[in-house]
Amino acid sequence: MTKTVKRALRTVASTMVAVVFVGGILATAQSQQMEEKLMAIKQNMAMNKQKLGQYTWTETETISIKGDVKDTKTYQVQMVNGQQQKNLVNDQKASSGGRREGRVKEHVVEKKTEEFQQYGQQISALAKQYTTPDPDRLMQAKQQGNLSLQPGQGTISLVIKSFVKPNDQVTFTISEQTKAPVSLQVNSYLSDPSDAVNINAQFAQLPDGTNHVQSVLVNGVSKQLTVNDQNSNYQKIM
């Protein structure tokens, strides 16, 4: 092997070591930046939860099947010990509108309606796990390598997989300035991946800066059932 070739090989080796070294530094710096951003987001979520505990508000829940509204419930909501407590204020079920059903058929319809209502409650409860997540889950997702950051125009998107359920897909868009949620898109499921549930949520801020879930649309794909939640009329109680 000639001296020229040896020098060339040493140069290539040195370059590769330098690239790996610099790459390691950049990866470490990016990891630290992600950690700092996640800590800021986590702290904001914890503080916001406390601020939200000072309010009571109205939640209107509309359940539709194949686009037809079947039930509309109104709740008065407030935080109790860090958890939402809902009191039913009004329940407006859609009327059948036809002639009086036979007793057997009427029983079947009632049973089917009960099944759909139960399913609606299940997918609505699933949506709550995403729209009001445990902040520690964000850090866990990062540690497991399931979280990445995507910068936007004044926003950061947290792209997460296997967040609440294995192989679910979550995109949490956060304001770069306030570190508060802006929107949420989720592809998840109930007990089985074939029972797909899609969730879309929008967030808003109250005059004092408290962030809250403004609206949530939950689509139970297999049963063509949707739950539309709207939160409004926020009133300070303390």
C-alpha positions, 0 to 999 in steps of 0.5 A, a space after each residue: 500500500 503506497 504512502 499516498 493511499 495510506 494518507 487518504 485512508 487516514 484522512 477518510 477515517 478522521 473525517 468519519 470520526 469527526 462526522 460521528 462526533 459532530 453528529 453525536 453533539 447535534 443529537 445530544 443538543 436536539 435531545 436537550 432542546 426537546 427535553 426543555 420544550 417538553 418540560 415547559 409544556 408539562 409545567 404549563 399543563 399542570 398550571 392550567 389544570 389548577 386554573 381550570 379548577 376555578 371555573 364551572 362551564 357547560 358541556 353540550 354533548 350530541 350523539 349522532 348515528 349516520 348523521 342523524 341526531 339521536 340524543 343531546 345532553 347538557 351538563 354542568 361541569 367543574 373540576 373536583 380533586 383534579 377530575 371533571 365532575 359532570 351533572 346532567 342538566 338536560 337530556 333531549 332524545 330524538 323522537 321516533 316520529 312514527 306510529 306507535 311501535 308494537 311492544 316487541 319492536 319497541 323493546 328492540 329499539 330501546 335495547 339498540 338505543 341503549 347499546 349505542 348510548 353505551 358505545 357513545 359513552 365509551 368513545 367519549 371517555 376514550 377521547 377524554 384520555 387524549 384531550 386531558 392527558 397526564 403530562 407525565 405521559 409526554 415524558 414517558 413517550 419521549 423516553 420510549 422513543 415514541 415522540 418527535 417534534 415538528 416545528 410549524 408557523 408559531 406552533 410545535 406539533 408533538 407527533 406521538 405513537 402508542 400514547 394511550 393505546 399500542 400503535 395509536 397515532 397522535 398529533 398534538 399542536 402546541 403554541 410556541 409562545 404560550 406552550 398551550 394546546 391549539 388542536 389535537 388529532 388522534 387515530 385510536 380504537 377501543 378494545 380492538 384496532 378494528 374498532 377505529 375511533 378518530 378524534 379531533 379537538 380544538 382548544 381556546 383561551 379564556 380572557 385570563 389565559 386559561 386554556 380549555 377544550 373548546 370542541 371535540 368531535 369523536 367518530 366511532 367508525 365501525 358504528 358510524 356514530 359520532 359524539 360532538 362535545 361543545 364547551 361554553 359559558 365558563 364562569 369563575 367560581 372562586 
